[in-house]
């Protein structure tokens, strides 16, 4: 199921290349924000535990989970109408994309853990 979601998100992002794309990398202890087109780092924030991101309507989020060790993270997407989509992803090296037509959404990334 998670592979299907990842494939769908990737295809949506490829089709919608003209919109603003946000790029955020989540590591074990740091959140790194990039300029998607130039790969230049725009900010670095230390964190410990869960992290929440906001994505505005018409924008696409490229979320890169990049922990140094094998592990998993829960990613919960909350939509404008209050509905939620929750998935568990491999956090070693995994990129996840949102759709530009998803409206204003909130993405919560859990603390890394060893077991699924």
Secondary structure as UniProt FT lines:
FT   HELIX           2..15
FT   TURN            16..18
FT   STRAND          20..26
FT   STRAND          30..35
FT   TURN            36..38
FT   STRAND          41..46
FT   STRAND          51..55
FT   TURN            57..58
FT   STRAND          59..65
FT   STRAND          72..78
FT   TURN            80..81
FT   STRAND          84..90
FT   STRAND          94..97
FT   TURN            100..101
FT   STRAND          105..109
//
